[in-house]
Amino acid sequence: MTGPVPALEDRAVACANRLLEADSVLLASHIDADGLTSAAVAAQALERAEIPFETVFEKQLDEAAIARVAATEYDTVLFTDFGSGQLDVIGEHEDAGAFTPVIADHHQPADRDTEFHLNPLLFGINGASELSGAGASYVLARALADVSSTTATDGGTKPAETATTATNPRADNRDLAALAVVGAVGDMQASGGELHGANAKIVEEGVDAGVLETGTDLALYGKQTRPLPKLLEYATDVQIPGISNSERGALRFLDELDLELKRDGEWRRWSGLSSDEKQTIASALVQRAVSKGVPASKIDQLVGTAYVLPEEPVGTELRDASEFSTLLNATARYERADVGLGVCLGDRDGALERARKLLRDHRRNLSNGIDLVTEKGVTHEDNLQWFDAGDEIRETIVGIVAGMAMGNQGISRSKPILAFAEKSANPRSAGKSADAQAADQSGEATTENDGGKLKVSARGTHALVRQGLDLSVVVGEAARAVGGDGGGHDVAAGATVPKGDEMEFLERADEIVGEQLS
């Protein structure tokens, strides 16, 4: 086997062999877009390897959640998109003989290791920008296909693969690359407009397998589903004066173009335009940006790499990796991880319709949240900015709201933003095999329903990360200084802190950000 990430191959094979030795496996995963795609990749790989399994989702992998896992009858537990940061607690149960952990994760590991631990950070690969949880799960899936194809059920060796099997993307799990890319995009790893490092290798395998297409395109969210005026009006990552955040301005801009942009009275979508029509609009956008004094570095961000799933219908959320990941986030953040997993596993009927309903509600809640933050404003410290949403913004989306609000009036993109929110209960969802049923953000640490603690979400920008920002360190150290805990990634992280200690936490966080960016 030559896997997509050679540095991880030996460890991936060891993990795969351990899974094949198990009579059955409990698959436990996180519930954001990266966690859902991680679970979907792992579930399909286990099913194809004929390994019996059950799937459970956890909003956070805290001590109580790990204890629930240990109380099951499973001797082998596969953790995806979390587990590394909780190895100290997992290790205690492993030492007690409760279960053997197999971990495919990309978050910062705790100060303990275990034998079957697949994490890019252990091999010098950046887990925040080069390989997501779904990517780690994909590396494991590729190894599992290779090992299971040569191992007979009685422990012997199967006959060599036929040429047909060897080139079948399903046989070697390369068809799962599309889900891995959706997870990476959902985990905000497409910095600079494209995926890098190990993620790029997975993209190559997806393209070769026919499940992905890539190309240079306008880097705006909603190219598949949004009518053109809304596509431009909501394009706020690069602010174009007179168009961004202006319904009238976007309509006027499009009306001035000599193009047929309506059909049967309805505005067309970007995905339905010809190459020439796209080029005309893109050129006009660039000209408008230049005329309004938008910096060249910002104008460059109008174009990026598009990741398209060609097997999905044109004009649907599932065809674009970014829109697909948003759809998944809308399910898990409202306690319906089962719906998101169902979509990942191919349910295009009931699960997809439920996901779309959740997405509509999610967008409304985000819009209301952004309006609330913009109206109330944020408090600026020397090196960061923050707001307290109380119970007015759901704790599972307050981090998204914080990130999307950056750049709005009074909210800077040159400082990281921290958001407090009241904590809610921690429902657990579970299911069987590929039909897994009923259930936050990338690695954010939270605690079960506890009226004495607050949720903290932190968001930065990739530009700040390049200057030295690491929010995982910021919130982790600051939270532990006041008796809480936290972690995540450099650009997005989270924590829990005791109520009443917010100002002490903020003071320490502000100091750490200042040290990092000095």
N, C-alpha and C positions, 0 to 999 in steps of 0.2 A: 504493500500500500504506500502511495505517496499522497498524504493528506494535504489539505489546503494550507496548513500551518505546520511545517516540518518540525519546528522547535517543540511543539506540543504532542507530536505523534507517539512517542514512547509512552508518555503518561496517559494519553487517550486510549491506547491499546490495553494498558494495564487496567484502566477503569472498565473498558468494554469486557475484558475477560472476567472481571469480578462480577459484572452484571449477568453474564452468561452462566456463571456458577450458581446463581440464585434460583431458588424454586419460584419465587415471585418477588416483585419489587414495589415499594411505595414510592411514587413520584410526587415530590412536594415542590411547588414553585411559587414565585412571587406573582403579583396580580396586575402589574402595569403591562404596557405593550411588549416590552422586552421579556417580561416573565411569562406572559401568555404564549408568545412565539417560542420561547425556550421550552415550555411544556409541550407545545404542539410538535416541535421537532423531536423531542425525546419520546413522546408518546408513539409517534409513527415509527420511530426507529426500534423501540421495544416491541411493538406489535409485529413488525416485519421480521424481527429476530425470534419471534414466537416466545417471548418472555412475558408471562402473566404479570399484570400490574394494575394498580389503582392510583388515581390521581387526586391530590388534594391541593388546595390553594390557601396561602396565608397572606393576610394583609401585611403582617410583619412577623419575622421569625424571632420572637422573643423567647424567654425561658419557658413560658407557659405553652407556647406553640410547640417547642421542641419536646416538652414533656408529653404533650398529646401524641406526638409522633412516636416517642419511646414507648407509650402505652399500647400501641398497636401490636399485632402479632407478626409484623414484618421484620425479618432479620437483615434485610438490605434496603436502604433508603437512598434514593437518588434525589439530591437537592439541585435545582436549577435556578439560576439568577439570584440566588442567595445561598448562605451556608458558610462562605469563607469568613465573613466578619463575625460569625457566631461559633467558630470552631472551638473556642474555649468551653462553651456550654455543651456543644455537640460532643466534644471529646470526653466530657464527664460521663455521658451516657454510653459512649463507645467503650470506655474503660470498664463500665459496669456490665458490659455484655448485652446491652439493650438492642443494639443494631450496629451494622457496619455501614458507615456513610460513604457514598460516592458523590462527589461535589463537582458540578460544572458551573462555575461562577466567574465573575470578573471584578468583584469588589475587593477592597483592601482586606487582606486576611488578618485575623486575630493572631495573637502571639502563641500560636500552636499550629501544628500541621497534622495531617493524617495521610495514610498511604495513598488513597485513591482521590486525589485532589487535583482537578484540572482547572487551572487558573492562569491566564496569560501573565499576570504580574509575577508569578513565580519563575518566569522564563524571560524576563526583561521586555515584555510586550505591554504597552499601555492599555489598561482595561477601561479607561475612560474615553479613549479616542480611536483605538485600533482593533478592539474586539469586544463585542457586547456579550451579555449572558446568552442570547440566542446563538451568537457565534460560537461560544464555548460548547453549547449543546450540539451545534452542528458538527463541530470537530469530533465530538464523542460519537455522534450518529454515524459519521463516515467510518470511524474506527470500528464501531459495532457491526456495520454491514460487512466490512472486510473480514473481521474475525469470525463472525457467525457464518459467513459463506464457506469457510474452510474447516468449521468445527461441526462434527456430527453430534446428534443428540445423545449418543452413547459415549461421547468424549473422544471419539476417533476423529479421523480426518476425512472430509468430504472429497469427492473427485474435483479436479481442477475445474474452474469456471469455463463455460463455453464462451466463445467470442461474443455471442449475443448478450449473455448475462453481464459480461464485463463492460459492455458499452451502453447498458440500460441505466439511465439516470435514477430510476426507481430502485433498481437492484443495489446500487452502491450509495443510495440516499442523496445523490447530488440534486435531485428534484426538490429537496428541502432547503436549498440555498436561498430561495425566494423568501421564505419565512425568516431566515436568519438575517437577511438584509432589511426586512420590515422591522425586525427587532432593533437592529443597529440604528436605523433612521429614527425610530421612536425613542431611542435612548440618546438622541441628540449627538450622534457621533459623526454626522456628515459635516464636519467643520470645513469652512472654506468652500462649501457647496458640493463636496463629494466625500465619499468614504475612502479611508486610507489604510495602509498597513495590512494586517491580516484580514480586515474586512474586505479590502480590495481583492484579495485572493479568493474569497468566498464569492464575490461578485463575478469574477472570471469563471468560476465553476458553474454558477447559475446561468451565465450567458451560454457557456458550452452545452449545458443541459437543456437549453431552450426554455427555461422558466423565467428568465430575466432578459430585459433589453435595456441598454443604456444609451444616452445621447445628450448632447448639450441642448439645454432648453431654458426657457424663462424660469427663474428660481422663485416662483410665487406659489403659495399654497392654494390648492383648489383648482388646478388646471383641468381635472377630470369633471368636476361636478358643479363648479360655480359659474353662473352666467357671467359674461365678460365684464359688465360694469362692476359687479360685486368682486370679481377677481382683482380688479385694479383698486377699487375703493378700500379693500381690506389688506392691500399690499403695504404693510407698515414696517417690515424689516428694513427696507430702504425707503425712506420718506421722500416722495415726489410731490413737492408743493403744488397745490391745485388739483391733485388727483387722489393721493392717499387721504383716507378719512373724509372724503368729500364725494357723496353720491352725485351731486350736481356736476362736480368737476370731472368725475370719471365718465359720466354720460356725455358731457360736452367734448371731452377728448376723443371719444369713440365716434361721435357724430361728425367730427371734422375730418375723419379718415375716409378716403374714397373706397370703402369696402362694403360688401353686403354682409353685415354682421347680425342680421335678423333673419329668421326663417319662420314663416307663418305667424309673424307678429311676436315671436319669442327670440330673446337674445341667444345667440349661439355660445358654445363653450369652447375654451381653448383647445380641448382635445379633438374637436370636430373641425378645426381650421386646417387649411392647406399650408404647406411649408411657406409659400409666398405670402399668404395672409399673416402668418405668424411673424415672418421677417419684417413685414411692413409695420405691424404694431410694435414689435420690439425696437425697431429703429426709431420710431416716433417717441417711444418712452425714453430712450437714451437721449434723444435730442431735447426733449422737454427737461430732463434732469440736468443736462449740461447748461441749458438756458437759465435754469433756476439756481445755478451755483452749487449743485450737489457735488461733493468731492469725487474725484475719479475713483478712489478706493471704494466708495459706496456704490458707484455706478457699476463697477465690476461685479458686485454682489447680486446684480439683477439677473445674472446668468450663472447656471450651475449644471451639475449632472443630474439628469432625471433617471430614476430607477422604476422601470415599468414591468408589470407582470402581464405578459402578452396573452396568457391563457384566460385572463379575466376580461369581461366585456368593456368596450370603450365607453367612457362616460360614467363609470361606477367608481366608488371609493376604493374598491379592491384592486384596481388596475395601477394605482400610483402608491408607491411604498409609504410616502408621507401621509396620504389620506387614509390608507389602510391602518397605519399605526394609530392615528387619531381615533378612528372607529373603535379600535381595540381598547384604547385608554378610556373611552366613554363607557365601555361595559364594566370593566373591573373597578373603576372608581365609584360605581354605584352598586357594588356588591353583586355583580352578575358576571363573574369570571367564566361561568359555565357557558354564557352566550358567546363571549369572545373566543373561547377555546373551540366552540362548535363552528364558528366562522373559519377559524384557522384550519380546522379538520375537514372543511369542504361543505358544510351545511349552508346551502344557498337559498333555503326556504325560510323556515321558522326562525332560526338563529339570526340570519342576516336581517330580516325585517325587525326583529326585536332590537338588534344592534343599532339599526338606523333610527329607531324611536329614541333609544338612549342617547344617540349622538345629537339628535335635535335638542333634547333636554340639556345635554352637556354644553352645547354651544350657547344656549340661552343663559345657563348658569355662569359660564365664563364671561359672557358679555355683561351680565349684571354685576359680576365681581369686579371686572375691570373698571366699570363705571363707578362703582363704590370707592375703589382705591383712588381713582383719579379725582373724584369729587372731594374725598376726605384728605387726600394728600398723604405724603410720607414724612417721617422725621429723618433729617439728615444728621449723621454723626460725621466725624472727620473723614472716615474711610469707608463707611457703608451707609445705607438707608434702610428704614424699616417701617412696618405698620402692623397694627394689631387688628385682625379681622373679627376677633371674638367668636361668636357663633353665627355671624352673618355670611361667612363663606365656608363651605364644606372643607374640612381639613384634608380630604383626599384631592382637592383641586386648588388649594390656596397657593401651592407652589407654581402651578401653571399660570394662575392669575398674576402672580408676582412677576414671572418672567415676561408675560405678554404685556404687562403694564409699563415695563421699562421703555423709556423713550417718549411716553406720554407727558403732558404738561406737568412740570415740577418733579418728574421721576427720571433720574439720570441713568444713562447707559454706561457711564464712566465709573460707577460704583456698584458693587454687588448689592442685592436687595434681600432682606430677611423679612419673613412674614410669620406672625403668630396666629394660631387658631385654636379654638376649643377642640379637645379630642373627642372622638366618638368611639362606639363599640367596635370590636374587631371580629366580624363574622368570619367563619371559615367555610369554604366550599369544598365539596368533594365529589368524586365521580368514579366511574369504572372505565378503565381502558380508553379506547378511542371515543367512547360515548360519555366521557366524564361530565358530571352534572353538578349543578348548584354551587356557587359562591354565594401602591402608591409609588409611587415614583421611584426612580432608579436607586434602589438600595437605601432609601430613607429609613432611618431607625425610629420606630415609635413603640409605645407601650400600650398594652391592652387598656380598655376603658378605665380611666383613672381620673377622677375629678380633681386630683391634686397636681396634674401635670398639663403642660401646654405643648402643642405641636409647633415646631419651628421648621419652616421650609426656606432654603436659601438658593438663590439663582444668581449666576454671573453671566458673562459673555465669553466667547472663545478669545476675543481680543484681550480681556483681562487675564485669562488663563495663560496666554502667551507672555504676559507681563509677570507671571509668578503666582497668580491666585490659585489656591487650592481650598475650596469650600469644605471638602471632607475634613481636612485638618482644622479649619476655622471652627466649624460647628462642633466637631468632635471634642476638641480641647476645651472650648468655651463651655460646652454642656457638662463635661465631666468636672469642670471647676466648680460647678454649682450643684453637683449631685445628680446630673442627668446623663444622657449618652447620645451619641449621634455618629453619622458617617455618610458615605455615599461616594460622590465623584468630585473632581476639581471644579466642574462647571455647575453642578447641581447636587445638593446634599440636604440632609434634614436631621432633626434631633428632637428629643423631648427634654423639657426643663421643668423643674418644680414651679408652680405658680408662686408669684411673689419674688422670684429671683431673676425676672426678665432683665432688669437694668444691669445687674451684675454680669449676667450672661452677655448682654450687648456690649458692655464696657470691655470685657475680655476679647470678644469677637472683633471689636473695632481695633484693638491693639494688634491682634494677630494679622488682620488684613493689612494694616499699616506696615507691619514688618515684611509681609510677603511682597507688597507692591513698592517698597522703598528702593 
